[in-house]
Amino acid sequence: MNPPYSSKYNPIGHRFFPHISPLCQELICESFHTVKDLMATVTTRTGLKFLTTILYKTYQTDRNVAVDFKLNLKIVFDEFLPQWNYIPKPELQVI
């Protein structure tokens, strides 16, 4: 079973949400900054701390990728945590 509000495909969320969920009980979140500050106070028993940031960028919605984009996409996996960290690198096409 997944923790609330986490994706079953995101293992980092599975490690983060059990620590943040008890802090959010009976809390009225009035702003993003309240949530950010709350998340920044979380630590695990082993001393792991969480870095929080708010992205203010507006992202365009309803964008579609070209059909061949995914076919030419190379995924470079991280050496230290390959199952969690990766970089998609599309091959640049010269016109």
MOPAC internal coordinates of N, CA, C and O (Angstrom, degrees):
PM7 1SCF
backbone

  N    0.0000 0     0.00 0     0.00 0    0    0    0
  C    1.4501 1     0.00 0     0.00 0    1    0    0
  C    1.5322 1   108.97 1     0.00 0    2    1    0
  O    1.2310 1   120.95 1   -41.04 1    3    2    1
  N    1.3184 1   115.80 1   138.96 1    3    2    1
  C    1.4639 1   121.43 1  -178.57 1    5    3    2
  C    1.5189 1   111.09 1   -87.85 1    6    5    3
  O    1.2310 1   120.33 1   -32.10 1    7    6    5
  N    1.3193 1   116.97 1   147.90 1    7    6    5
  C    1.4622 1   119.34 1   171.73 1    9    7    6
  C    1.5341 1   109.69 1   -62.30 1   10    9    7
  O    1.2310 1   119.28 1   -25.91 1   11   10    9
  N    1.3255 1   118.97 1   154.09 1   11   10    9
  C    1.4573 1   120.09 1   179.65 1   13   11   10
  C    1.5259 1   111.60 1   -58.10 1   14   13   11
  O    1.2310 1   120.51 1   -37.63 1   15   14   13
  N    1.3075 1   116.63 1   142.37 1   15   14   13
  C    1.4600 1   125.25 1   175.99 1   17   15   14
  C    1.5275 1   113.69 1    65.05 1   18   17   15
  O    1.2310 1   119.82 1  -157.89 1   19   18   17
  N    1.3055 1   117.95 1    22.11 1   19   18   17
  C    1.4659 1   118.82 1   177.46 1   21   19   18
  C    1.5242 1   109.27 1  -119.60 1   22   21   19
  O    1.2310 1   121.26 1   -27.70 1   23   22   21
  N    1.3045 1   115.20 1   152.30 1   23   22   21
  C    1.4497 1   121.42 1   179.02 1   25   23   22
  C    1.5170 1   109.59 1   -85.19 1   26   25   23
  O    1.2310 1   120.76 1   -37.42 1   27   26   25
  N    1.3258 1   116.16 1   142.58 1   27   26   25
  C    1.4643 1   118.65 1   178.28 1   29   27   26
  C    1.5207 1   111.23 1   -70.07 1   30   29   27
  O    1.2310 1   120.10 1   164.97 1   31   30   29
  N    1.3379 1   117.41 1   -15.03 1   31   30   29
  C    1.4590 1   121.33 1  -179.90 1   33   31   30
  C    1.5218 1   112.77 1   -95.76 1   34   33   31
  O    1.2310 1   119.73 1  -179.22 1   35   34   33
  N    1.3249 1   118.13 1     0.78 1   35   34   33
  C    1.4546 1   121.26 1  -176.72 1   37   35   34
  C    1.5309 1   110.16 1  -113.05 1   38   37   35
  O    1.2310 1   119.96 1   -85.35 1   39   38   37
  N    1.3353 1   117.68 1    94.65 1   39   38   37
  C    1.4660 1   119.83 1  -178.03 1   41   39   38
  C    1.5257 1   113.62 1   -66.41 1   42   41   39
  O    1.2310 1   119.83 1   156.11 1   43   42   41
  N    1.3204 1   117.93 1   -23.89 1   43   42   41
  C    1.4616 1   119.72 1   178.34 1   45   43   42
  C    1.5168 1   109.61 1   -68.03 1   46   45   43
  O    1.2310 1   120.38 1   139.76 1   47   46   45
  N    1.3264 1   116.88 1   -40.24 1   47   46   45
  C    1.4584 1   120.97 1   177.51 1   49   47   46
  C    1.5197 1   112.06 1   -61.43 1   50   49   47
  O    1.2310 1   120.12 1   145.61 1   51   50   49
  N    1.3188 1   117.37 1   -34.39 1   51   50   49
  C    1.4688 1   121.28 1   178.52 1   53   51   50
  C    1.5265 1   111.34 1   -65.34 1   54   53   51
  O    1.2310 1   120.33 1   151.40 1   55   54   53
  N    1.3110 1   116.98 1   -28.60 1   55   54   53
  C    1.4679 1   120.08 1   179.27 1   57   55   54
  C    1.5169 1   111.78 1   -88.74 1   58   57   55
  O    1.2310 1   120.41 1   157.70 1   59   58   57
  N    1.3277 1   116.82 1   -22.30 1   59   58   57
  C    1.4653 1   120.65 1  -176.95 1   61   59   58
  C    1.5300 1   112.29 1   -87.84 1   62   61   59
  O    1.2310 1   120.02 1   131.58 1   63   62   61
  N    1.3269 1   117.56 1   -48.42 1   63   62   61
  C    1.4599 1   120.82 1  -172.15 1   65   63   62
  C    1.5232 1   115.27 1   -62.81 1   66   65   63
  O    1.2310 1   118.49 1   146.19 1   67   66   65
  N    1.3285 1   120.49 1   -33.81 1   67   66   65
  C    1.4683 1   117.37 1   176.46 1   69   67   66
  C    1.5246 1   113.35 1   -61.85 1   70   69   67
  O    1.2310 1   119.80 1   155.29 1   71   70   69
  N    1.3242 1   117.98 1   -24.71 1   71   70   69
  C    1.4622 1   121.06 1  -179.95 1   73   71   70
  C    1.5252 1   111.98 1   -86.61 1   74   73   71
  O    1.2310 1   120.23 1   149.82 1   75   74   73
  N    1.3309 1   117.17 1   -30.18 1   75   74   73
  C    1.4651 1   120.06 1  -177.29 1   77   75   74
  C    1.5299 1   111.64 1   -88.77 1   78   77   75
  O    1.2310 1   119.82 1   151.56 1   79   78   77
  N    1.3279 1   117.94 1   -28.44 1   79   78   77
  C    1.4702 1   121.11 1  -175.67 1   81   79   78
  C    1.5283 1   113.45 1   -57.81 1   82   81   79
  O    1.2310 1   118.45 1   133.90 1   83   82   81
  N    1.3384 1   120.56 1   -46.10 1   83   82   81
  C    1.4731 1   118.97 1   179.38 1   85   83   82
  C    1.5310 1   113.19 1   -61.90 1   86   85   83
  O    1.2310 1   119.76 1   149.64 1   87   86   85
  N    1.3206 1   118.07 1   -30.36 1   87   86   85
  C    1.4575 1   120.53 1   179.62 1   89   87   86
  C    1.5320 1   111.97 1   -72.19 1   90   89   87
  O    1.2310 1   120.66 1   153.65 1   91   90   89
  N    1.3359 1   116.35 1   -26.35 1   91   90   89
  C    1.4660 1   120.35 1  -175.85 1   93   91   90
  C    1.5270 1   112.91 1   -86.26 1   94   93   91
  O    1.2310 1   119.48 1   171.20 1   95   94   93
  N    1.3073 1   118.59 1    -8.80 1   95   94   93
  C    1.4555 1   120.68 1  -178.70 1   97   95   94
  C    1.5241 1   110.20 1   -65.33 1   98   97   95
  O    1.2310 1   121.11 1   -46.22 1   99   98   97
  N    1.3082 1   115.49 1   133.78 1   99   98   97
  C    1.4638 1   123.71 1   178.69 1  101   99   98
  C    1.5216 1   112.64 1    59.27 1  102  101   99
  O    1.2310 1   120.31 1  -150.88 1  103  102  101
  N    1.3148 1   117.01 1    29.12 1  103  102  101
  C    1.4567 1   121.48 1   179.61 1  105  103  102
  C    1.5245 1   109.04 1  -111.25 1  106  105  103
  O    1.2310 1   120.14 1   -47.39 1  107  106  105
  N    1.3028 1   117.33 1   132.61 1  107  106  105
  C    1.4583 1   121.46 1   174.43 1  109  107  106
  C    1.5264 1   106.61 1   -95.86 1  110  109  107
  O    1.2310 1   121.09 1   -64.95 1  111  110  109
  N    1.3101 1   115.51 1   115.05 1  111  110  109
  C    1.4617 1   120.87 1  -178.56 1  113  111  110
  C    1.5241 1   108.29 1   -86.57 1  114  113  111
  O    1.2310 1   120.66 1   -74.20 1  115  114  113
  N    1.3079 1   116.34 1   105.80 1  115  114  113
  C    1.4532 1   121.27 1  -176.67 1  117  115  114
  C    1.5269 1   113.24 1   -86.63 1  118  117  115
  O    1.2310 1   120.50 1   158.80 1  119  118  117
  N    1.3258 1   116.64 1   -21.20 1  119  118  117
  C    1.4611 1   119.07 1  -179.45 1  121  119  118
  C    1.5269 1   109.78 1  -155.97 1  122  121  119
  O    1.2310 1   121.68 1   -12.06 1  123  122  121
  N    1.3176 1   114.39 1   167.94 1  123  122  121
  C    1.4621 1   119.80 1   175.77 1  125  123  122
  C    1.5174 1   110.26 1   -64.08 1  126  125  123
  O    1.2310 1   120.51 1   146.19 1  127  126  125
  N    1.3100 1   116.64 1   -33.81 1  127  126  125
  C    1.4654 1   120.60 1  -177.80 1  129  127  126
  C    1.5377 1   110.79 1   -66.88 1  130  129  127
  O    1.2310 1   120.27 1   145.55 1  131  130  129
  N    1.3239 1   117.08 1   -34.45 1  131  130  129
  C    1.4621 1   120.15 1   176.84 1  133  131  130
  C    1.5247 1   109.90 1   -62.18 1  134  133  131
  O    1.2310 1   120.72 1   134.29 1  135  134  133
  N    1.3214 1   116.23 1   -45.71 1  135  134  133
  C    1.4676 1   120.95 1  -179.95 1  137  135  134
  C    1.5252 1   110.37 1   -66.21 1  138  137  135
  O    1.2310 1   120.49 1   137.27 1  139  138  137
  N    1.3339 1   116.66 1   -42.73 1  139  138  137
  C    1.4689 1   120.52 1   179.72 1  141  139  138
  C    1.5345 1   110.72 1   -60.56 1  142  141  139
  O    1.2310 1   120.79 1   133.06 1  143  142  141
  N    1.3265 1   116.10 1   -46.94 1  143  142  141
  C    1.4618 1   119.81 1  -179.90 1  145  143  142
  C    1.5230 1   111.89 1   -64.07 1  146  145  143
  O    1.2310 1   120.68 1   142.66 1  147  146  145
  N    1.3177 1   116.31 1   -37.34 1  147  146  145
  C    1.4667 1   120.54 1   177.68 1  149  147  146
  C    1.5293 1   110.38 1   -64.45 1  150  149  147
  O    1.2310 1   120.36 1   134.06 1  151  150  149
  N    1.3155 1   116.91 1   -45.94 1  151  150  149
  C    1.4688 1   120.81 1  -179.59 1  153  151  150
  C    1.5220 1   111.56 1   -64.21 1  154  153  151
  O    1.2310 1   120.14 1   147.77 1  155  154  153
  N    1.3177 1   117.33 1   -32.23 1  155  154  153
  C    1.4656 1   120.81 1  -179.24 1  157  155  154
  C    1.5278 1   112.05 1   -69.76 1  158  157  155
  O    1.2310 1   120.01 1   161.95 1  159  158  157
  N    1.3309 1   117.59 1   -18.05 1  159  158  157
  C    1.4695 1   120.03 1  -179.98 1  161  159  158
  C    1.5267 1   112.80 1   -86.44 1  162  161  159
  O    1.2310 1   120.00 1   170.54 1  163  162  161
  N    1.3161 1   117.60 1    -9.46 1  163  162  161
  C    1.4638 1   121.34 1  -174.49 1  165  163  162
  C    1.5276 1   111.01 1   -74.67 1  166  165  163
  O    1.2310 1   120.96 1   -46.06 1  167  166  165
  N    1.3195 1   115.77 1   133.94 1  167  166  165
  C    1.4643 1   121.56 1   171.61 1  169  167  166
  C    1.5266 1   108.16 1  -137.26 1  170  169  167
  O    1.2310 1   120.66 1   -23.92 1  171  170  169
  N    1.3059 1   116.35 1   156.08 1  171  170  169
  C    1.4617 1   120.94 1   177.10 1  173  171  170
  C    1.5317 1   108.90 1   -95.77 1  174  173  171
  O    1.2310 1   121.04 1    -5.51 1  175  174  173
  N    1.3271 1   115.61 1   174.49 1  175  174  173
  C    1.4751 1   119.77 1   178.52 1  177  175  174
  C    1.5157 1   111.49 1   -62.22 1  178  177  175
  O    1.2310 1   120.67 1   149.89 1  179  178  177
  N    1.3387 1   116.33 1   -30.11 1  179  178  177
  C    1.4654 1   119.62 1  -178.34 1  181  179  178
  C    1.5258 1   112.54 1   -86.28 1  182  181  179
  O    1.2310 1   120.00 1   179.97 1  183  182  181
  N    1.3550 1   117.61 1    -0.03 1  183  182  181
  C    1.4467 1   120.74 1   176.58 1  185  183  182
  C    1.5145 1   115.07 1    96.26 1  186  185  183
  O    1.2310 1   120.00 1  -172.89 1  187  186  185
  N    1.3325 1   117.61 1     7.11 1  187  186  185
  C    1.4559 1   120.85 1   178.54 1  189  187  186
  C    1.5232 1   109.05 1   -68.66 1  190  189  187
  O    1.2310 1   120.72 1   -50.24 1  191  190  189
  N    1.3423 1   116.23 1   129.76 1  191  190  189
  C    1.4638 1   121.47 1   177.38 1  193  191  190
  C    1.5178 1   108.83 1  -112.57 1  194  193  191
  O    1.2310 1   120.71 1   -25.97 1  195  194  193
  N    1.3071 1   116.25 1   154.03 1  195  194  193
  C    1.4506 1   121.34 1  -176.91 1  197  195  194
  C    1.5224 1   110.24 1  -106.88 1  198  197  195
  O    1.2310 1   120.81 1   -46.62 1  199  198  197
  N    1.3146 1   116.06 1   133.38 1  199  198  197
  C    1.4499 1   122.92 1   177.19 1  201  199  198
  C    1.5217 1   107.90 1   -92.59 1  202  201  199
  O    1.2310 1   119.98 1   -50.84 1  203  202  201
  N    1.3174 1   117.64 1   129.16 1  203  202  201
  C    1.4564 1   121.05 1  -178.78 1  205  203  202
  C    1.5168 1   110.27 1  -122.60 1  206  205  203
  O    1.2310 1   121.20 1   -36.73 1  207  206  205
  N    1.3160 1   115.30 1   143.27 1  207  206  205
  C    1.4534 1   121.71 1   177.26 1  209  207  206
  C    1.5225 1   108.74 1  -145.01 1  210  209  207
  O    1.2310 1   120.46 1   -29.70 1  211  210  209
  N    1.2968 1   116.72 1   150.30 1  211  210  209
  C    1.4670 1   121.55 1   174.47 1  213  211  210
  C    1.5187 1   106.82 1  -109.50 1  214  213  211
  O    1.2310 1   120.83 1   -54.50 1  215  214  213
  N    1.3213 1   116.02 1   125.50 1  215  214  213
  C    1.4551 1   121.37 1   177.79 1  217  215  214
  C    1.5253 1   108.17 1   -95.29 1  218  217  215
  O    1.2310 1   120.28 1   -59.25 1  219  218  217
  N    1.2980 1   117.06 1   120.75 1  219  218  217
  C    1.4623 1   121.46 1  -178.43 1  221  219  218
  C    1.5239 1   112.89 1   -95.61 1  222  221  219
  O    1.2310 1   120.58 1  -178.43 1  223  222  221
  N    1.3125 1   116.49 1     1.57 1  223  222  221
  C    1.4597 1   120.83 1  -178.28 1  225  223  222
  C    1.5363 1   110.06 1   -67.63 1  226  225  223
  O    1.2310 1   120.52 1   -39.92 1  227  226  225
  N    1.3112 1   116.60 1   140.08 1  227  226  225
  C    1.4583 1   121.48 1   174.79 1  229  227  226
  C    1.5137 1   107.83 1   -93.14 1  230  229  227
  O    1.2310 1   120.85 1   -54.49 1  231  230  229
  N    1.3070 1   115.99 1   125.51 1  231  230  229
  C    1.4561 1   120.89 1  -177.86 1  233  231  230
  C    1.5195 1   110.35 1  -101.01 1  234  233  231
  O    1.2310 1   121.02 1   -40.42 1  235  234  233
  N    1.3165 1   115.66 1   139.58 1  235  234  233
  C    1.4569 1   121.11 1   178.40 1  237  235  234
  C    1.5236 1   109.09 1   -72.29 1  238  237  235
  O    1.2310 1   120.93 1   -41.73 1  239  238  237
  N    1.3191 1   115.83 1   138.27 1  239  238  237
  C    1.4668 1   120.51 1   179.71 1  241  239  238
  C    1.5193 1   110.17 1  -104.67 1  242  241  239
  O    1.2310 1   120.98 1   -11.32 1  243  242  241
  N    1.3115 1   115.74 1   168.68 1  243  242  241
  C    1.4748 1   123.76 1   176.86 1  245  243  242
  C    1.5185 1   113.44 1    59.63 1  246  245  243
  O    1.2310 1   120.67 1  -142.98 1  247  246  245
  N    1.3207 1   116.33 1    37.02 1  247  246  245
  C    1.4599 1   120.51 1   176.04 1  249  247  246
  C    1.5168 1   108.55 1   -92.74 1  250  249  247
  O    1.2310 1   120.65 1   -37.81 1  251  250  249
  N    1.3066 1   116.37 1   142.19 1  251  250  249
  C    1.4599 1   121.94 1   177.22 1  253  251  250
  C    1.5218 1   108.80 1  -118.21 1  254  253  251
  O    1.2310 1   120.71 1   -32.95 1  255  254  253
  N    1.3177 1   116.24 1   147.05 1  255  254  253
  C    1.4631 1   120.39 1   177.47 1  257  255  254
  C    1.5152 1   109.25 1   -95.97 1  258  257  255
  O    1.2310 1   121.35 1   -24.23 1  259  258  257
  N    1.3147 1   115.02 1   155.77 1  259  258  257
  C    1.4638 1   119.68 1   177.07 1  261  259  258
  C    1.5239 1   109.10 1   -64.89 1  262  261  259
  O    1.2310 1   120.84 1   -28.36 1  263  262  261
  N    1.3082 1   116.01 1   151.64 1  263  262  261
  C    1.4700 1   120.97 1  -176.50 1  265  263  262
  C    1.5207 1   111.30 1   -59.81 1  266  265  263
  O    1.2310 1   119.76 1   138.28 1  267  266  265
  N    1.3286 1   118.06 1   -41.72 1  267  266  265
  C    1.4625 1   120.51 1  -176.92 1  269  267  266
  C    1.5282 1   112.82 1   -81.86 1  270  269  267
  O    1.2310 1   119.73 1   174.42 1  271  270  269
  N    1.3324 1   118.12 1    -5.58 1  271  270  269
  C    1.4620 1   120.75 1  -179.56 1  273  271  270
  C    1.5240 1   110.97 1   -60.63 1  274  273  271
  O    1.2310 1   120.23 1   131.95 1  275  274  273
  N    1.3133 1   117.16 1   -48.05 1  275  274  273
  C    1.4663 1   120.72 1  -178.77 1  277  275  274
  C    1.5264 1   111.70 1   -68.24 1  278  277  275
  O    1.2310 1   120.37 1   150.05 1  279  278  277
  N    1.3040 1   116.89 1   -29.95 1  279  278  277
  C    1.4630 1   119.79 1   179.33 1  281  279  278
  C    1.5205 1   111.89 1   -69.13 1  282  281  279
  O    1.2310 1   120.35 1   148.15 1  283  282  281
  N    1.3357 1   116.94 1   -31.85 1  283  282  281
  C    1.4596 1   121.96 1  -178.16 1  285  283  282
  C    1.5209 1   113.04 1   -97.19 1  286  285  283
  O    1.2310 1   120.23 1  -168.32 1  287  286  285
  N    1.3106 1   117.17 1    11.68 1  287  286  285
  C    1.4618 1   121.36 1  -176.35 1  289  287  286
  C    1.5250 1   110.44 1   -85.45 1  290  289  287
  O    1.2310 1   121.03 1   -54.51 1  291  290  289
  N    1.3213 1   115.63 1   125.49 1  291  290  289
  C    1.4643 1   121.15 1   177.33 1  293  291  290
  C    1.5274 1   107.43 1  -103.67 1  294  293  291
  O    1.2310 1   120.23 1   -47.88 1  295  294  293
  N    1.3173 1   117.16 1   132.12 1  295  294  293
  C    1.4590 1   121.99 1   179.30 1  297  295  294
  C    1.5295 1   108.06 1  -106.10 1  298  297  295
  O    1.2310 1   120.72 1   -57.97 1  299  298  297
  N    1.3314 1   116.22 1   122.03 1  299  298  297
  C    1.4609 1   122.14 1   178.12 1  301  299  298
  C    1.5286 1   107.30 1  -105.10 1  302  301  299
  O    1.2310 1   120.70 1   -64.05 1  303  302  301
  N    1.3220 1   116.26 1   115.95 1  303  302  301
  C    1.4590 1   121.45 1  -177.50 1  305  303  302
  C    1.5270 1   110.73 1   -88.68 1  306  305  303
  O    1.2310 1   121.20 1   -35.23 1  307  306  305
  N    1.3169 1   115.32 1   144.77 1  307  306  305
  C    1.4528 1   122.55 1   179.22 1  309  307  306
  C    1.5302 1   109.92 1   -65.98 1  310  309  307
  O    1.2310 1   120.20 1   -36.79 1  311  310  309
  N    1.3135 1   117.23 1   143.21 1  311  310  309
  C    1.4669 1   120.50 1  -179.52 1  313  311  310
  C    1.5280 1   111.67 1   -72.35 1  314  313  311
  O    1.2310 1   120.19 1   144.16 1  315  314  313
  N    1.3208 1   117.23 1   -35.84 1  315  314  313
  C    1.4615 1   120.82 1  -175.25 1  317  315  314
  C    1.5324 1   112.04 1   -80.31 1  318  317  315
  O    1.2310 1   120.07 1   133.26 1  319  318  317
  N    1.3223 1   117.47 1   -46.74 1  319  318  317
  C    1.4706 1   121.92 1   179.50 1  321  319  318
  C    1.5302 1   109.76 1  -130.76 1  322  321  319
  O    1.2310 1   120.01 1  -107.05 1  323  322  321
  N    1.3224 1   117.58 1    72.95 1  323  322  321
  C    1.4642 1   119.57 1  -174.35 1  325  323  322
  C    1.5326 1   113.68 1   -65.30 1  326  325  323
  O    1.2310 1   119.84 1   152.89 1  327  326  325
  N    1.3341 1   117.92 1   -27.11 1  327  326  325
  C    1.4617 1   118.92 1  -178.66 1  329  327  326
  C    1.5248 1   112.13 1   -76.81 1  330  329  327
  O    1.2310 1   119.66 1   164.97 1  331  330  329
  N    1.3291 1   118.25 1   -15.03 1  331  330  329
  C    1.4644 1   121.27 1  -178.24 1  333  331  330
  C    1.5217 1   113.25 1  -113.76 1  334  333  331
  O    1.2310 1   119.68 1   144.64 1  335  334  333
  N    1.3183 1   118.21 1   -35.36 1  335  334  333
  C    1.4581 1   120.85 1  -173.77 1  337  335  334
  C    1.5204 1   110.86 1  -114.26 1  338  337  335
  O    1.2310 1   121.30 1   -50.27 1  339  338  337
  N    1.3216 1   115.12 1   129.73 1  339  338  337
  C    1.4548 1   120.39 1   177.37 1  341  339  338
  C    1.5290 1   109.04 1  -153.49 1  342  341  339
  O    1.2310 1   121.19 1   -17.57 1  343  342  341
  N    1.3318 1   115.33 1   162.43 1  343  342  341
  C    1.4598 1   121.12 1   178.62 1  345  343  342
  C    1.5270 1   107.81 1  -127.85 1  346  345  343
  O    1.2310 1   119.73 1   -60.11 1  347  346  345
  N    1.3239 1   118.13 1   119.89 1  347  346  345
  C    1.4676 1   119.38 1   174.10 1  349  347  346
  C    1.5318 1   109.28 1   -79.71 1  350  349  347
  O    1.2310 1   120.53 1   -50.42 1  351  350  349
  N    1.2978 1   116.59 1   129.58 1  351  350  349
  C    1.4646 1   121.05 1  -178.79 1  353  351  350
  C    1.5291 1   108.80 1  -126.61 1  354  353  351
  O    1.2310 1   120.47 1   -78.25 1  355  354  353
  N    1.3357 1   116.71 1   101.75 1  355  354  353
  C    1.4628 1   118.53 1   177.22 1  357  355  354
  C    1.5153 1   110.45 1   -71.59 1  358  357  355
  O    1.2310 1   120.87 1   -35.32 1  359  358  357
  N    1.3175 1   115.95 1   144.68 1  359  358  357
  C    1.4581 1   119.83 1   175.80 1  361  359  358
  C    1.5134 1   107.68 1   -75.21 1  362  361  359
  O    1.2310 1   120.97 1   -51.42 1  363  362  361
  N    1.3153 1   115.74 1   128.58 1  363  362  361
  C    1.4667 1   120.00 1   179.97 1  365  363  362
  C    1.5091 1   109.89 1   -77.00 1  366  365  363
  O    1.2310 1   120.99 1   -46.86 1  367  366  365
  N    1.3136 1   115.71 1   133.14 1  367  366  365
  C    1.4563 1   120.18 1   178.90 1  369  367  366
  C    1.5175 1   108.55 1  -101.75 1  370  369  367
  O    1.2310 1   121.03 1   -52.46 1  371  370  369
  N    1.3079 1   115.64 1   127.54 1  371  370  369
  C    1.4600 1   121.18 1   179.94 1  373  371  370
  C    1.5186 1   108.22 1   -85.04 1  374  373  371
  O    1.2310 1   121.64 1   -50.87 1  375  374  373
  N    1.3231 1   114.48 1   129.13 1  375  374  373
  C    1.4877 1   118.67 1  -178.09 1  377  375  374
  C    1.5147 1   109.41 1  -100.13 1  378  377  375
  O    1.2310 1   120.10 1   180.00 1  379  378  377

